[in-house]
Amino acid sequence: MTTGLHSPATFAPPRRPSPTCGMQVIDATSLGWGTRVKGFIACFAIGCLCSILGSCLLWIPKKGLVLFAVFYTLGNIASIGSTMFLMGPVKQLKRMFEPTRLIATIVMLLCLILTLCSAFWWRKAGLALLFCILQFFAMAWYSISFIPYARTCTAGGSFCVTGVLQQLHPAVAGT
């Protein structure tokens, strides 16, 4: 009499479910780490080049300010796009709209859009320059939101070290 422990069915490998269409697409489009780093570097370099080119075009009479606004904005868009290579587009978008950086993201995207609107549709060079300046500060605030305690240091100024130490070790608050 057999107990079933030696039956052929117990030694068969477990059946794996067939991959869904979505899983196949994700597997086919995922990039290796080396490719991601190369994409990041290329996209970031293009962003820097656009920003530098925009700065050089600033001094062209009549159209220089508009060209600066456009190239500076394209450079910032490429720089944001470069980080999508490192963490993937879905994760990047999720992190952009987390509650801790929601306002920074909205202000940054609004400044990008308003810069282009002032350059192309409203044709107001001074407004384009103002939005470029605001874009710079919005991008900086957005960027430091990814660095732990960087906003505390930036907003606190001379109290930076104390603020970080208090967050790391609550006992410091009493000293």
C-alpha positions in Angstrom: 0.0 0.0 0.0 1.5 3.4 -1.0 0.9 6.6 1.0 1.1 8.9 -2.0 4.5 10.3 -1.0 6.1 8.4 -3.8 3.6 9.1 -6.4 4.9 10.9 -9.6 2.6 13.9 -9.0 4.3 15.0 -5.8 7.7 15.2 -7.6 6.4 17.3 -10.5 7.6 21.0 -10.5 5.0 23.5 -9.5 3.1 25.0 -12.4 3.8 28.7 -12.9 1.0 30.9 -14.2 1.4 32.1 -17.7 2.7 35.6 -17.9 0.1 38.3 -18.7 0.4 40.6 -21.6 1.3 43.5 -19.3 4.1 41.6 -17.6 5.5 40.7 -21.0 5.5 44.3 -22.1 7.2 45.4 -18.9 9.9 42.7 -19.3 10.4 43.6 -22.9 10.8 47.3 -22.2 12.8 47.3 -19.0 16.3 48.6 -19.4 19.5 47.3 -17.8 21.3 49.4 -15.2 24.1 50.3 -17.6 21.6 51.5 -20.2 19.7 53.5 -17.6 22.9 55.3 -16.5 23.8 56.0 -20.1 20.3 57.4 -20.8 20.5 59.5 -17.6 23.9 60.9 -18.6 22.8 61.6 -22.2 19.6 63.3 -21.2 21.1 65.3 -18.4 23.9 66.4 -20.8 21.3 67.5 -23.4 19.6 69.4 -20.6 22.8 71.2 -19.6 23.6 71.9 -23.2 20.2 73.5 -23.8 20.5 75.6 -20.7 24.0 76.8 -21.7 22.9 77.4 -25.2 19.9 79.4 -23.9 22.3 81.5 -21.8 24.4 82.2 -24.9 21.4 83.1 -27.0 20.2 85.6 -24.4 22.4 88.3 -25.9 20.9 88.1 -29.4 19.0 91.4 -30.1 15.2 91.2 -30.1 14.7 87.4 -30.0 17.4 86.5 -27.4 15.3 86.6 -24.4 12.6 84.4 -26.0 15.2 81.9 -27.2 16.8 81.9 -23.7 13.4 81.1 -22.1 12.7 78.3 -24.6 16.1 76.7 -24.3 16.3 77.1 -20.6 12.9 75.4 -20.2 13.8 72.6 -22.6 17.0 72.1 -20.6 15.0 71.8 -17.4 12.5 69.4 -19.0 15.4 67.2 -20.2 17.0 67.3 -16.8 13.8 66.1 -15.2 13.4 63.5 -17.9 17.0 62.2 -17.2 16.0 61.1 -13.7 13.2 58.9 -15.2 16.0 56.7 -16.6 17.3 56.0 -13.2 14.0 55.2 -11.4 11.6 54.6 -14.2 8.8 56.8 -15.4 6.0 55.4 -13.2 8.1 55.6 -10.0 9.3 59.1 -10.9 5.8 60.3 -11.4 4.6 58.7 -8.2 7.5 60.3 -6.3 6.9 63.7 -7.9 3.3 63.8 -6.6 4.0 62.5 -3.1 2.5 64.9 -0.5 6.0 66.1 0.6 6.8 67.5 -2.8 3.4 68.1 -4.3 3.5 71.8 -4.1 7.1 72.0 -5.4 6.1 69.8 -8.3 3.0 71.9 -9.2 4.9 75.2 -8.9 7.8 73.8 -11.0 5.5 72.5 -13.8 3.5 75.7 -13.7 6.6 77.8 -14.1 7.7 75.6 -17.1 4.4 76.1 -18.8 4.1 79.8 -18.0 7.6 80.4 -19.3 6.7 78.9 -22.7 3.4 80.7 -22.8 5.0 84.0 -22.2 7.6 83.3 -24.9 5.3 82.0 -27.6 1.7 83.2 -27.1 1.9 86.4 -25.0 5.3 87.4 -26.5 6.3 89.2 -23.3 10.1 89.0 -22.9 10.1 90.4 -19.4 7.5 88.0 -18.2 9.4 85.1 -19.8 12.5 86.2 -17.8 10.5 86.5 -14.6 9.2 82.9 -15.1 12.7 81.7 -15.9 13.9 83.1 -12.5 10.9 81.5 -10.8 11.6 78.3 -12.7 15.1 78.2 -11.3 14.0 78.6 -7.7 11.1 76.1 -8.2 13.5 73.5 -9.8 16.0 74.0 -6.9 13.2 73.6 -4.3 11.9 70.5 -6.1 15.4 69.0 -6.5 16.3 69.4 -2.8 13.0 67.7 -1.9 14.8 64.4 -2.8 17.6 65.0 -0.4 16.9 64.1 3.2 16.8 67.2 5.5 17.8 69.5 2.7 14.7 71.7 3.0 15.3 72.0 6.7 18.8 73.2 6.1 17.8 75.5 3.4 14.9 77.1 5.2 16.6 77.1 8.6 19.8 78.8 7.5 22.1 79.0 10.6 19.9 76.6 12.5 20.5 73.8 10.0 22.8 71.6 12.1 20.6 71.9 15.2 17.4 71.1 13.2 19.0 68.0 11.6 20.4 66.8 14.9 17.0 67.3 16.5 15.3 65.2 13.8 17.9 62.5 14.0 18.1 62.4 17.8 15.2 63.9 19.9 17.4 64.1 23.0 19.4 67.0 21.4 16.3 69.2 21.6 16.6 69.4 25.4 20.3 70.5 25.3 
